[in-house]
Amino acid sequence: MPKTILVTGSTDGIGLATAEILLSQGHRILLHGRNPDKLAAAENALSALPRSGGVESYVADLSRLGAVEALAAAVTERHARLDVLINNAGVLRAPETLTPDGLDVRFAVNTIAPYLLTQRLLPLLGGSGRVINLSSAAQSPVQLEALAGGVRLADMAAYAQSKLALTMWSRRLAWELKAGGPVIIAVNPGSMLGSKMVKEGFGVDGGDIRIGADILIRAALDDDFASATGQYFDNDSGRFAEPHPDALDPRKSEALVQAIEALLLRVQRKSSAGGAFSGPLGARG
């Protein structure tokens, strides 16, 4: 049966490859991107695919939490149900690492935006949906001060911490929701695949991005993943595996989620005092 699937960061790399394959299988895909021109080009190209289940697009800068809220609202306005949310968008390097909300852009995009988007879309996902979070083999202990924007980190340190944080809240939210919520799975799609991030960050072409796309699609659709909520899949080894030990520590995971909730409240209060959230958003298709 065709499904409705939102793929963030789907204008290039693994996200675009994932969207292309899913569309060719007859599913309806909600594309997301930060750049309106790139998003329009991706939508036009994918709309021409045979057996396309239909495509629509949403523009939003996920480094701005107000834009994340607006994205969730726009999807909710147009859809009563969402079968799968693939939180694929990610950042390793950026010209400016501090966002308008005062957060490190890596934590904002890689950790906090997918947490907020998932929370807002839970009513659409229900108990039968799936949330696939793009983690990484690079995981290191999270400094909560850095998560909150109080400590500046080097690119790779911020990236590795943000990906562990994503993995931690994935497990924590899956445990909290249990059977009443969607299946939530953190996935390392494969190390050093040929995404724009790898090319810019490491100066190498990397491996076939379809390796990453294929595992995201399996996690989103296959029966093998239907009861895997809270688990971590390592595509480098091709199996479910244990993440960093911190993700297995309930106290650390709870502290992380509390820190995320606290900074979301802080940003909301700051924005309410200074006016509306900023950040572009639109929908097409």
N, C-alpha and C positions, 0 to 999 in steps of 0.2 A: 504494500500500500504506500503511495507517495506520502512523504513527510514534509513538513515545513521546518527549515533549518536555518538558523542565523549563524553566520561565520564572520567573526570580527577580523579585521585586518586581511580582507580578501581581495585586495587589488593587485597583489603580486605574491610570489613565493609559495609557500606551503598552503596558505589560505586560498589563493586563487586556484591552485591545482586541485585542492579539495572541493571547492565550489564547482569547478568544471566537471569533475568526475560525478559528483552528486547530481548535478543538473542532467548529465547524459543518462543517468539512471532513472530520470523522471521525477525527481524531488523538486519542490519549490524552495528556492534559495533566497535568503535575505542577505544581500551583500552589505558590507560595511567598509568604509575607508575614511581617511582624514582629508585627502585631497579630492575636491569635487571633480576635477578633470580626469584624474586617474580612475575614479570611481565610475564616471560616465563611460569611459573607454572600456572598462572591464564589463560593465553591464551590456553595452552594445555588442561586444564580442561574444559574451556568453549567451545572450538572447538568440543568437543565430545558430546555436547548437541544435542538432537533431534530437528529437525525443525530449526536448527541454520541458521541465515541469513548471517553468515560469521563474522569473527573476525580478526582484525589486531591490532598490538600493537606499542606503542610509548614510549620510555624511555626518561624522562626529569626531571631534578631537578628544580621544579618551584620556589625554593628560589633564583635561578640565572636567572636574567631577560634575559640574552643572550640565555639561554636554552628555555625560553618561546618563544622568537622570532624564534628560530630554530624549535620548535614544530609546530608553526603556519605555517612556511614555508614548513615543511615536509608534513603536512596535505594538504596544498594547492597544493603541487606538485602532490599528489596522487588522489586528489578529486576536481572535478569541482563544487560540491555542498555538503553542509552539512545541514541536516535538523534540528538537535538539538545539542546544546552544553550544557552539564551539568557540570558546574563548582563546582565539589564536593570536590576536594582536600582541606585539611585544616590541620592546626597545632595549638596545644595548648601549648605543652611543647617540648623543644628541648635541647640537651646537650649544644649547642652553639646558642645563640639567635641572634647574629649579622651575617648577610650574607656577602659574599665577596663583595657585592655592597654597604655595609655599612648600610643596612636596618635591622630593627627588622624582624626576620623570620616570625612572625605571620602576620605582615602587608604585607610582601613580598608575602607569599603564599596565605593568605586568602583574600587579597584586591587587591594588585597591579597586581599579575600574572593573575588573572581572567579578570581584566580590560584590560590588554595588549593583552591577548589571544583573548578576545571578539572583540576588535578593529581590530586585524589583520585578524580575520575570518569573519568579516562582509560581505565582497564580496561573500563568499560562502553561507552565511545564507540568504542573500537577505531580501525581505519583507515578505516572507512566513515562515522563520525559527523561532526557539525559542531558547532563552538563559535562562537556569534555574540556578540561583545562590543560593548555599547552605548558607543560613543565619543562624540565631540562635535566641532563646529567650533572650540570653545574649547580650545586646546592651547597650553601654554607650558612652557619648560624646567623640568625637575624638579630641585628641591633635595633631594638625598638625605637631608640632615639633617631636612627637613620630613617626608619619607616615613617616617623612623624616629621621628617624634614629638618631635624636638628643637628645632623652630622653629615658632612659631605664625604662621599666615598668615591673611589676610583671606579671606572666603568665596569670592569669584570666583577669587582666586589659587590657593587650595587645589583648587578644582574643576577649573580648567584644567590644573593640574599633574597631578592625579590621572587625568584623561582622557588626557593624553599618555602617562603611565606605563602605562596600560591598553593603549594602542595600541602602545607599545614592546614590552611583554612578549608581546603577541599575535603580533607579527612574529617576535620572537626564539624563542618556543616553536614556532611553525610551522616555522621554519627548522631547529630542533633535531630535531623529530619527523619532518619530511619525510613520505614516503609511509607511514611506520609509524604515524602518528597521525591524528587527525581533521583536517578542514579547519577552520582558525581564521581568522576574518575580523572585523576591527574596522569598525564601521559608525557613521557619523554619521547618525542617523535624520532629521535636518532641524532647522534652527534655529528656536527660539522656537515650538515646538508647544505646544498647550494642556494640558500636564501640570501636576500639582500643583506640581512644582518650579518651573516657569516662572511660575505664578501667584503663588507665595509669594516667589520670588526677584526678580521683575521687576514684579509688580503689573499684569500684562496677561493677557488671556484666552488669547492665543496662537492658533496655527493648528490645523487639524484633526489630531487625534492619529492618525487612521487613516493619515495619510501615513507616520508613523513605523512603525506596525504593519505596513503593507503591505511596506515594504522589509525589515523583520526577517523576515517570512514568506518573501519572495523569497530572502533570503540563506540561510535555513534549509532551503529545499526545492527551489529552481529549479536546473536543470542549468547555467544561466549562471554559477552560483557554485561549481560542483562542483570546479573546478580553481583556485580563487582563494585558496588558503591563503596566509596572510601578507600579504594585500592589505588596503587600506583603501578602503571605499566611502563616497563623499561624496554623500549624498542631496540636498544643496542644489544640486549640479550634475548629479545623476543619473548619476554614472559613477564608476568606480574612479579614484582620484586619489592623488597623493603626500601623505602626512601631514606633520606638522611635520618639518623636516630631522633633528631629533634621533632620530626613529624610524627613520631610514635609516642611522644611524651604528652599526655593529656594536659598537664599543667602549662607547659610551654605553648601548646596550641591554643588553649583557652586564653592565656595572656596575650597572645598575638591577636586573636579575634577581638578581645576587649580593646586593644590598642587601635585596631582598625575602626571599630565603632566609635571610639572617642575622637579620632581625628575627623571622621565623617561628620560628627556632631559639631566639631570645632569649625570645619569649613562651612557647614550649613549656617551656623550662627554668624560667622564673619560675612558670608554672602548676603544674609538677610539684613544685616546692618548696613551693608554697602550697596545694596541693590540686587537685582536679579543675577542669577548665575550667567556667566558668559560662556560662549562656545557655540559654533555653528551646527545646525542640524537640519537635514531635509530628507525627504523620502520621495522615491520615484518608482515607477513600475506598477 
